[in-house]
C-alpha cells in the first residue's frame, strides 16, 4: 500500500503552553485522527522552541511521537535561550500568605545547619568550615542588596547609559518584560529568521504532497511552494478590536499578520458557513470555491473519567471524579479557593480562556442575579486567569462575588472532565466563535446539560426551534442569560434528554472524519496545482 505524506506547519510562540490552548487541543485531535490511518503519514514542521510544548501536549493526550515525522530547526538561537532564562527568573511565584518560597526555605535550612555546626564545632577544622559557610550565607544577601540598591544608585552607574540601560532591563517585572518594546522587537527579529529557516526545510521536502496550517497567524506559510491549505478559525481580532488593543500592545502586529496571511493565501478551510461567507468571502473577497467548510469532530471527555471496576465501576468513577475535582480546586490562585474542600458543591461551569469575546462580564452580571435576586446557593467555576483580563478582579470585587467565583487555571484534561461532570450546568456565554463550541459535546459526554449563546455558528447546527428556545440565550442580555440558566437548573434532567439526540448525532463525527475531509481537500488542491 502506498503511503501519502501530508505536512502540518506549526509556528506557535516560544512561551505558549499548547495544553491550555484550544488550538493545541485541535492539533492533538488532528494528529490522533491521522495516526489511525495506514495510508497516511503526517510530517509536523515546527521551530525547535516548540519541542517541549509538543511533548507535553502529546503526553497529556496520549499520542506517541512515533505516530508522525518531526521536521524542525534542531536548535534554539542563543538569544532565545537568554530570553527564556530571563523570563523564568522574572516569573517567580508570589509569596503566599503564611508560606515562603522553596529557595527561601532552602536558605533558612542552610543557615540553621551552618549555625548549629559552628556553635557545636569541637575541632578547628569544623569551626573554620562552618564559620566560612556562615560568612558566605550571611554575606550573599548583603552583597545583593549592596549591588542593587547602593552600587546601581551611584552617580557613575546613573550617568553611564549602557550600564543604566542594562540595569533597567534586568530589573523589569515579568509583565513589563513581555511588553518591553526592545525585547519584543528582538524577539520578532529572531522569530522571523527561524521561521524563514523552517519554510526552507518545508520547501526541501519533495515527498510531502501538500501542507496544512492550523491557524492564520503565520504569514510565512504563504512562502511554502507546495499546495497549501490555511485554516481560519476566526478573525476575532477584527470583531473586538478596541478591547484586544487595550489588552495587548502587539494587537496591530497580530492583526497585520492575520490580514497578510489571508490576503496571500490560496485555499482556506473554516469550521462554519458563517466564517466562510461573512469573513473570507465577504471581507477578504475570496472565491467561495477556494473556501472549504469542515466542521469539528466531537470532543468527548468521558474516557478520562471512566474506571473499570466491574460491578463497582459507577461508584469508582464517581469517587475518581470527586478526587480530581479536589485536585482542580487546589489550582485556585486565592487562598479561599485552595482551602475549599467540598467537591459536591453545586456550581455552574464555563471552560474558557479569558478573552474579550468570551463574554465573562455579562456572565458575572447574570450570575449575580441568580444569587441576589433569585437566592440560589451556587458557585461559578471558571478556567481562565484574571491576569489575561485584569479588570475582572475589580469587577468580581465590585459585584461582591469574591467567595462565589472560583478561577481554576491550568487544569489537566482529567480535571477538566471532572469539573464538567460535577457541575450542575455548563454555560457558554461567548459572543463569537469560529465553529460550534466544544462545550456542548464535552459537557454532555460526562452527563451535564448545557446552555449557550444564540450566535450564528450555534444556530447553524441547532435548527430545532424547541431546543433553541430552551438552551439558547441572548449573550448581550444578562437577564435573559440568568432566566435561561434558572430554567435549566430547575429542569436539568429534561434539558439533558432534549439535548441527547443532538449529542448522539454529533458524536458520530469523529476526528478521523475531520482528518479525512482535510486530506480530500489537500488532494483536490494538489490536483488543481498540477
N, C-alpha and C positions, 0 to 999 in steps of 0.2 A: 504494500500500500504506500503510495506516495504521500509525503508529509509536506503540507504548505506552511511556510513561516510568515507570520504577521508580527509587526512591531508595535510597541506601545511606548510613546515618548513621554517621559516624566521629568519635570523640572521644578518641583516644589522648592521653596526656600530652605536654607540650611537649618533653620530653627523650628520648622514645623513638626508637630507630633501627629503623624498620619492616623494614629489610633483614635484621635479625638476629632478628626475632620470627616465631614460627610463624604467628601471626595475620596478620602482614604478608604473608607468602607466600601465605596463604589468600586474602587480599584481592586480591593481584595475580592469582592464578589465576581468581578470580571475575570480575574486570574483563576479563581476557583472554577468558574464555569468553563474556562478553556482547558483546565488541567484534565478534565474528564474526556477529552477528545483525542483519539488516536491519530487522527488525520491532520491535527493542527499542532504547531509548536510556536509558543509566544517568545518573542525577544523583547525584554524590557531594557530600554535605554534610559540611563539616568546619570547625573553627576555623582561623583563618589561621596559627596557630603550626605546623600540620602541613604547610604548603605545601612547605617544603624537604624534609621527610621523605618525602612522597609523590613529589616529583620524583625524589629519589634512588632510591626503591624502583622506580618505574616505568621509570626509565632503565636500571637494572640488569636488569630483567625484560623490557626491550624493548617497553614499552607506551607508546603515544603519548597525551599529554594530550588530544588531539583526539578520542579514542575515547569520551569521556564528557563530560558537562557538570559544571562545578565550581560549587558553591554554598557560599560561605564568608563569613567575617565581615570580610574585606578588610584589616583592620589588627590588630596586636597591641597590647594595653594597655601603657602606658609602664612599669608595674610589672613586667611580664613581660620587657621589654627590659632593665631593670635587673637582674633576677634572672639572665637568660641571660649578661649581661656578667660578673656576679659569679661565676657558676658556671664560666664559661670561665677566668676569672682564677684560680680556686681549683684547677681541674683541670690543673695544669701537669704536664708529663711529669717523672717521676722521673729524676734524673740516673743514666745507666747507667755502669757501670764503664768507665773509660778514655775517656769521651766527655763533652762539655759540651753544654748546651742551645744552640739556634741564637741565642738572644738573647745568651748569654754570649760565644759566638764572635764575634757582631757587635760587641759591646762591646770585645773584645780587638783586633779588626781596626781599629776606630776609634781606640782608644788608641795602638796601634802606629803607625798612619799619622800621627796628630797629633804624637806624639813625634818621629818621623823628620822631619816637616815643621818642627818647632820647632828641632831641632838643626842642620838643614841650611839654615835660612832665611838669605837674603843681604840682604834688604831689610827695612825697618822695618815695612812693611805686612804682609808674610808672617809676620814674627816675632810681631806683635801678634795676628793672626788665629789662628795655630796656638797661641799661648800662651793665648788665650781659650778655644779648644776644649779644651785640656788641663785648664784650670781647671774647665770645665763637666763634662768627662767624669770627672775625679777627684773633683769635688765632689758629684756626684749620689749615688753610693753612701754617702758620708759623711753627706749630708743625710738620706737614707732611714734609715740606722742611727740617727741622732740623733732623728728623729721617732718611730720605733717603740720604741726601747729607752731613750731618755732623756726626751724630752718627754712621751710617753704614760705614763711612770712617775712623773711629777711629782705632787706632792700635789694640785694643782689638778685635774688630769685624773682622779686616782683618786677624788676626792670629788664631782666633777660627774657625776651619774648619767647624764645624757643623753650626754655625751661618752664616758664609760666604756662605756655601752651600745653606742654606735656602734662604738667601738674593738673591743669583744669580738666583735660580729657580723662586722666586717670581717676579723678575723684567724682566724675559724673555718676549720678544714680543710674540704676538699671533702666528705668523708664526714660531718663534723659539720654542714655546711651543709644537706645533704639531710635530716638527722634533726632539725634545729632546730625546735622547736615553733612559734615565731613565724613562721618562714619557711614552714612547712607550712600554718599557719593562713591566712596572707595568700595563699598560692598557691591554697588551696581556695576562698577567697572570690572570687578572680579567675576561677578556673575555673567556679565557679557562675554568675557573671554572664555570661561568654562563652557558655557552653552554653545558658543561657536565651535569649540573643540568637539562637543557632543554631537552637533549636527554633522561635522566632518566624519565622525565614526559611523553615524547613521547612513550617510551617503556612500560609505565604503562597502556597505553590506548589500551586494547584488542578489544574494539568496533570499532576501526578505521581499515579499511581493508588494506589500503596501503597509503604510504606517497610520496609527491611530493616536490622537492626542485627546486625553480625557477632559480637558478644560481649555478655555480660550485666553488664559493669562500669559501664554508664552509665544510671542510673535516669531521667535526663532524657528518654530515649527514650519513656518511658511517657506523656509530655505531648504527644507527636505525635498530632494529631487524626485523621489519615488511617488507613486499615487498616494494621496494622503486624505485623511478624514478628520475633521476637527469637531469636537463635541462642544456645544454651547448649552450648559445647564441653564443659564440665565444671564441677564445683564443688569443685575440688581443695583449695581453702582449708578446706573443712569436713572433708575426709578426712584432712588432715595439719595440724590447727590449731596444735598446740604448736610444731612446727618452723617453720612460717611466721611465727608470732607472735614467736619468738626472733630471726628474721632481719629482721623489719620491724615497727617500732613502729606503722605505719599499718595493720597487719593487720585490727584491728577495723573500721576505716573501710572498707577494701576489701570485707570480708565483708558489712558492712551494706549497701553499695551493691549487691552481687550479690543479696542477700536482698530488698532493696526492688524491684529490677528484676523478680525472679521473682514476687514476690507481686502486683505491679501489672501484670504483662504479660497479654496476651490470647492470642496464639498463639506457639508456640515451634517451633524446629527443632533437632534434635540430630544427632550423627553416628553414634549407636549405639542399639540397643534397650536396652542396659544403662542408659545415662544417662536415657533416656525413663522406664523403669519404676522404676529404683532412686531417681532424684533427683526428676524433675518430678512423676511420679505418686505415688511412694512418700513422699517427704519433703515436697513442697510441695502435694500433693493437687490437682494439676491434672487435668482431664478428659483421658483418653487421646486423645479426638477432637481436642483442641486442640494435641496434640504430634505433630510430623511427623518421621520419621527420614529424613534424606537423607545418604547416605554420601559420603565424599570421592571426588573424581576421582583418578585415578592421578597421582602426582608422579614424573616421569621426568627424568633428567639427562643422558642420552646425547647429546642435541643440543648440549650445552655443551662436549663434548669432540671431537666428530666433525670431522675435517679432510678436505675433499675434495681429494685429490691424485692422482686416477686410480689407477693400479696401486700407487702407494705410499701409499694412504690409511691403511692399517693401521699402517704404520711411522710416518707423520706424526702420526697420532692418539696413538700411544704416546709419541712424543717430546714432543708438546704436553702430554700428561698429566704427564710427568716434570717439565717446566718449571713447570707450575702447582703441583705438589707441592713443589718447591723454594721457590716463592714463598710457599706456605702455611706452610712451616717457619719462615720469617723472621718470622712473626707471633707466635712464642712469646715470652712475657714474660721468659723466662730465657735467659741467655747460652748455656747448653748447647743449648737448642732452636734458637736462631738460628744457631748455628755448625754444627748438624747438617746435613751436606751429602750424605746418602745417600738419595735418593728411592726406592731399590729395597729398603730395609729392610723386613722383614716386620713387620706391625703389625695390631692389632685397632682397629676404628674405631667410635666412638659419637658421632653428631652430635646434640647436645642442649645446651640451656642447663643450668646447674647450679641445680636446684631440689630441694626435699626429696623430691618424688615421683619424681624421675629415678633414684634408687637408685644414685648414684655410689659410695657407701660399700661396698655389697655387691659391686659390680663390681671395686673395688680389691682387696677380700679375695680374690675369685676369681682375679684376675689375679696376685696374689702366689703363690697356689697353683700356677699354671702355671709361674712362674719358679723357685720354691724347692723345690716337691715334684715337679714333672714336668720341670724343667730345660729349658724351652722358651726359645729365644733369639728373643724377640719384644717389640715395644713396644706401648704402648697410646696411641692418639691420641684426644683429646677436644676438643670445640669450645667448652667453657664457659670462664668466667673464675673463678678462685678468690675474687675479690672478692665474688661472689654467695654463696659458702659458705666463709667464711674458715677454718673448721676443717679444710677439705680439705687445705690446705697442711701443717698439722700431721700429719694422718693419712698423707699421702704420705711425709713425713719419717719418721714412726714405723715405717712399713712398709718403709722404705729403698728407695723407688721413685723417688727424685728424678731418676735418669738413665734411667728406663724409661717414665715417663708424660710425654707432651707435650700441653700445653693450647694449642690454636691458636684464639684468639678473633677474631671479626671477619672470617671468611672470605667471599670473594665466592662467588657461585653456581658459577662455573667452578672455583674452588679446592675448593669442597665436592665437586663432581663428581669432581675428580681424587683427592681423599682416599678417596672411596668406591671408585674404580677401582683405586687402588694397594693398598688394604687386602687382607689375606688373608681377612678375615672381618669382617662388620659385626655388632655386638652391640647389642641394645636391652634393658636390664635394668629398664625402667620399672615402677613399682608401680601406676601408674594413668594412663590416657589417656582422652580423650573419644571417640576414634574409632580405627580401625585405624591403627597408626603408619605414617607416610610412609617410615620406614626401609626397609620391605620393597621397595616398587617403586623407590625411589630407588637402592638398592644393586644390585638385580638388573638394573636398566636399564643399568648400566655393567659388568656381568659378575661381581659379587661376591655370594656367598651370605650368608644372614642367620640368626642365632639370636636368639630373643626370649623375653620373659616370657610365662608362661602366665597371662594375665589375661582377664577377661570379654570385653572388646572385641576381643581377638585370637581367642579360641575361638569367637566368633560367626561369624568368617569362615573359620577353619581347622577344617573338620569332618572331614577325613580323619585317621583315628586314626594311621596310619603317619607321616604328615607331622608330626602333633602330637608324636609320640614322639621324632623325630629333631631337631626345630628349636626346641621349646619347653622351658623350664626353670622351676623354682620360683624366683621372684625374691627370696624371703626366705632361700634356701639357697645359700650361696657354693660349697659342694662340688658340688651339682647343676649350678650355673651353669658351674663350671670343667669338669666332666665333659662337658657338652654342647658347650662351646667346643672341648675337646680332640677330641671325635669329629668335629666339623665341620672342624677343621683337617686331620685325617687323612683325611677323606672329602670334601674340598672340591668336587671335580667331581661326585661322586654327589649331594651335597646340592643343588647348583645344578640338576642335571637333575630332581630331585624337586620343586623349588620352581618350576621354569619353567612348568609348566602353570597353576598358580595365578596366577603373574605375568602370563601372556598373557591369562588371563581378566580379571584386574583392570584391565589397561591398555585394555580395551575401553570402560571407563567414563571418558570424558574430562570436563574441566571444563565443556564445553558441555552435557553431560548434567546436571551438577550445577546449572548456572545455569537450565536449562530446568525442572528439578524445583522450584527455588525460585520461579520465575515462575508455575508452575502453582499452587503453594500461595498465592502472593500474589493471583493471580486468584480463587482459591477464597474466601479470606477477604474479598476485596473484594466478592464477590457476597453473602456472608453478611451483611456490614455493610449492604448495600443492602436 
